[in-house]
């Protein structure tokens, strides 16, 4: 299930916030203009005074003074609004696997493949027979990426669930990455898991970002997600309470699964 919330990192949100910020100065400028109306008029021209006499000149100076003040207020408000306008890049625009790792000089080049490891960090990839019941449940959901199940204590039950989706496999994911920032992707993911303690960790040489959190009602169940320009991956782990440990294992799985030859 996809959980969507207001994208506070989007261009539309930032533009709305900037316009909302400008509303206050605009109201202040209108109040100042009308409040100074009588002061700007000075008084009626004295009998016999020419239209370009001292009183008229005073009116012009006062009007000019108010207009300068209003202009400075308006310019300051616009500059402040522009400085506040800072939408986060969309996920598709971030550094990551789509265009090569951040550490490009040290990275392999060539075709990219997703090949989860058969064994890593004490986890063993479960066979099709072992995961038959999980696949039945998975079949009832909308196809979205690929899932692999891992056993850690040889009890025949999954202790780690690796899920990876890429823009090469999913046009839907490609559209979402052009629409959403990585912050929004993480916000939706952890909201769906009802996690309130998610935190970010180093994402390694492949770039992008990585974050981990606990399931709301199970402190021993952690889940991590990583995202870059073309990939959204998750790794859920049972019995791993420390998020830093979960992040390290997830990073190992990401680095081992995302290969370029």
C-alpha positions as MATLAB code, in Angstrom:
seq = 'XXXXXXXXXXXXXXXXXXXXXXXXXXXXXXXXXXXXXXXXXXXXXXXXXXXXXXXXXXXXXXXXXXXXXXXXXXXXXXXXXXXXXXXXXXXXXXXXXXXXXXXXXXXXXXXXXXXXXXXXXXXXXXXXXXXXXXXXXXXXXXXXXXXXXXXXXXXXXXXXXXXXXXXXXXXXXXXXXXXXXXXXXXXXXXXXXXXXXXXXXXXXXXXXXXXXXXXXXXXXXXXXXXXXXXXXXXXXXXXXXXXXXXXXXXXXXXXXXXXXX';
ca = [
       0.000    0.000    0.000;
       1.276    3.484   -0.819;
       0.881    6.171    1.811;
       0.929    9.727    0.496;
       1.279   12.895    2.526;
       1.774   16.523    1.615;
       5.161   16.880   -0.030;
       6.700   19.720    1.936;
       9.818   19.486   -0.243;
       8.050   20.122   -3.566;
       8.282   23.226   -5.734;
       4.548   23.841   -5.361;
       4.771   23.702   -1.562;
       7.763   26.045   -1.483;
       6.058   28.451   -3.896;
       2.951   28.466   -1.702;
       5.049   29.107    1.387;
       6.840   31.975   -0.361;
       3.520   33.526   -1.422;
       2.191   33.114    2.094;
       5.266   34.878    3.427;
       4.731   37.759    0.990;
       1.137   38.196    2.107;
       2.175   39.705    5.458;
       4.410   42.443    3.984;
       1.761   43.178    1.332;
      -0.874   43.792    4.021;
       1.581   45.939    5.988;
       2.321   48.040    2.910;
      -1.385   48.629    2.253;
      -1.965   49.629    5.878;
       1.007   52.004    5.753;
      -0.211   53.589    2.505;
      -3.702   54.294    3.787;
      -2.523   55.262    7.282;
      -0.299   57.977    5.844;
      -2.942   59.404    3.499;
      -3.727   62.476    5.616;
      -0.047   63.068    6.387;
       0.803   62.964    2.679;
      -1.954   65.446    1.793;
      -0.622   67.942    4.401;
      -3.612   70.295    4.127;
      -5.581   72.257    1.586;
      -3.595   74.756   -0.413;
      -3.610   78.174    1.314;
      -5.574   80.880   -0.526;
      -3.511   82.412   -3.248;
      -0.777   79.747   -3.244;
       0.168   78.447   -6.670;
      -0.286   74.786   -7.536;
       3.500   74.354   -7.490;
       4.040   76.275   -4.262;
       5.586   75.099   -0.923;
       2.550   73.089    0.197;
       2.372   71.186   -3.082;
       6.124   70.539   -2.941;
       5.777   69.188    0.618;
       3.055   66.846   -0.560;
       5.356   65.536   -3.308;
       8.232   64.992   -0.843;
       6.037   63.145    1.651;
       4.498   61.018   -1.063;
       7.955   60.199   -2.379;
       9.138   59.311    1.139;
       6.275   56.869    1.654;
       6.805   55.306   -1.773;
      10.508   54.788   -1.037;
       9.683   53.117    2.281;
       7.105   50.895    0.581;
       9.570   50.051   -2.168;
      12.241   49.042    0.357;
       9.729   46.923    2.279;
       8.564   45.234   -0.932;
      12.089   44.589   -2.167;
      13.133   43.171    1.197;
      10.097   40.894    1.280;
      10.755   39.590   -2.245;
      14.436   38.932   -1.487;
      13.500   37.102    1.719;
      10.906   35.012   -0.124;
      13.424   34.095   -2.834;
      16.006   33.088   -0.222;
      13.390   30.947    1.535;
      12.464   29.184   -1.716;
      14.519   26.006   -1.573;
      12.648   22.943   -2.913;
      14.500   19.655   -2.583;
      15.527   18.056   -5.900;
      13.278   15.271   -7.123;
      14.587   11.768   -6.471;
      15.286   11.317  -10.202;
      17.615   14.342  -10.067;
      19.779   13.103   -7.190;
      23.151   11.432   -7.493;
      22.973    7.677   -7.430;
      22.785    4.509   -9.428;
      21.094    6.028  -12.480;
      24.086    8.151  -13.385;
      26.799    6.397  -11.421;
      27.886    6.496   -7.790;
      29.014    9.646   -6.050;
      32.537    8.200   -5.904;
      32.633    7.781   -9.674;
      36.411    7.303   -9.960;
      36.340    4.248   -7.707;
      33.161    2.737   -9.131;
      32.861    0.015  -11.768;
      31.334    0.987  -15.080;
      29.155   -0.948  -17.490;
      25.746   -2.658  -17.377;
      23.959   -2.604  -14.052;
      22.326   -5.696  -12.558;
      20.407   -6.415   -9.357;
      21.639   -9.743   -7.949;
      20.978  -10.300   -4.238;
      23.658  -12.391   -2.481;
      23.089  -16.032   -1.599;
      24.493  -15.423    1.874;
      25.620  -12.303    3.720;
      26.109  -11.172    7.326;
      24.712  -14.418    8.689;
      21.653  -14.378    6.425;
      20.941  -17.197    3.953;
      18.760  -16.760    0.878;
      15.748  -19.041    1.269;
      14.720  -21.429   -1.482;
      11.522  -21.217   -3.524;
      10.105  -24.155   -1.576;
      10.822  -22.492    1.754;
       9.176  -19.248    0.678;
       6.106  -20.746   -1.012;
       3.739  -19.449    1.680;
       5.268  -15.974    1.490;
       4.931  -15.958   -2.284;
       1.238  -16.788   -2.029;
       0.667  -13.704    0.124;
       2.867  -11.651   -2.183;
       0.873  -12.765   -5.236;
      -2.220  -11.030   -3.883;
      -0.517   -7.652   -3.987;
       0.098   -5.363   -6.924;
       3.417   -6.205   -8.634;
       6.017   -3.718   -7.509;
       9.663   -4.674   -7.690;
      11.100   -7.992   -6.519;
      11.364   -9.587   -3.088;
      13.852  -12.032   -1.581;
      13.568  -13.786    1.791;
      16.464  -14.588    4.099;
      16.800  -16.920    7.085;
      19.306  -16.227    9.842;
      18.681  -18.869   12.518;
      17.825  -21.874   10.297;
      14.281  -22.173   11.629;
      12.739  -22.021    8.151;
      11.166  -18.628    8.740;
      12.200  -15.359    7.151;
      14.295  -13.120    9.397;
      15.142  -10.678    6.644;
      13.043   -9.471    3.713;
      14.834   -7.667    0.890;
      12.713   -5.743   -1.609;
      14.121   -3.794   -4.549;
      12.370   -1.836   -7.271;
      14.092    0.068  -10.065;
      13.025    2.442  -12.791;
      14.261   -0.158  -15.297;
      11.561   -2.520  -14.043;
       8.795   -0.074  -13.200;
       7.507    2.899  -15.156;
       5.387    3.723  -12.118;
       8.496    4.107   -9.950;
      10.113    6.263  -12.637;
       7.108    8.598  -12.557;
       7.149    8.742   -8.759;
      10.852    9.601   -8.726;
      10.255   12.439  -11.174;
       7.465   13.690   -8.890;
       8.763   13.088   -5.349;
      11.916   13.913   -3.455;
      13.784   11.241   -1.484;
      12.546   12.901    1.702;
       8.975   12.385    0.521;
       9.699    8.771   -0.445;
      11.027    8.083    3.053;
       8.136    9.971    4.654;
       5.619    7.790    2.815;
       7.510    4.572    3.537;
       7.926    5.103    7.275;
       4.393    6.467    7.622;
       3.144    3.223    6.098;
       5.131    1.274    8.682;
       3.901    3.616   11.442;
       7.472    4.330   12.458;
       8.150    7.405   14.569;
      11.884    6.966   15.206;
      13.372    6.814   11.717;
      16.851    8.262   11.254;
      19.294    8.547    8.363;
      22.626    6.730    8.082;
      25.542    6.751    5.627;
      24.441    5.517    2.209;
      27.829    4.274    1.033;
      29.572    4.595   -2.342;
      26.375    4.165   -4.401;
      25.077    7.536   -3.256;
      21.487    8.484   -2.617;
      20.236    8.226    0.983;
      19.526    5.487    3.526;
      17.245    5.598    6.577;
      16.077    3.086    9.198;
      13.325    2.883   11.795;
      11.345    0.447   13.946;
       7.842   -0.853   13.409;
       5.489    0.932   15.788;
       4.455   -2.081   17.865;
       7.588   -4.199   17.548;
      10.883   -2.644   18.720;
      12.735   -5.790   17.657;
      11.561   -5.403   14.046;
      13.527   -2.836   12.084;
      13.175   -1.724    8.506;
      15.518    0.290    6.358;
      15.049    1.990    3.015;
      17.497    3.400    0.511;
      16.802    5.547   -2.512;
      18.715    7.066   -5.369;
      17.837    8.341   -8.831;
      16.688    4.956  -10.119;
      16.230    2.610   -7.157;
      14.034    2.215   -4.102;
      15.067   -0.669   -1.862;
      14.008   -1.859    1.584;
      15.285   -4.440    4.040;
      13.186   -5.537    7.021;
      14.948   -7.440    9.813;
      13.481   -9.372   12.720;
      15.384   -9.437   15.994;
      17.638   -6.472   15.190;
      16.798   -3.761   17.692;
      19.698   -1.382   17.081;
      19.040    0.828   14.083;
      22.749    1.430   13.480;
      23.265   -2.335   13.176;
      20.249   -2.621   10.860;
      21.654    0.200    8.725;
      25.056   -1.497    8.407;
      23.456   -4.786    7.319;
      21.153   -3.007    4.866;
      24.093   -1.160    3.358;
      25.944   -4.470    2.931;
      22.932   -5.918    1.104;
      22.586   -2.839   -1.076;
      26.252   -2.855   -2.076;
      26.195   -6.605   -2.735;
      22.933   -6.550   -4.713;
      23.501   -3.494   -6.908;
      26.292   -4.542   -9.241;
      27.907   -3.046  -12.308;
      30.252   -5.049  -14.442;
];
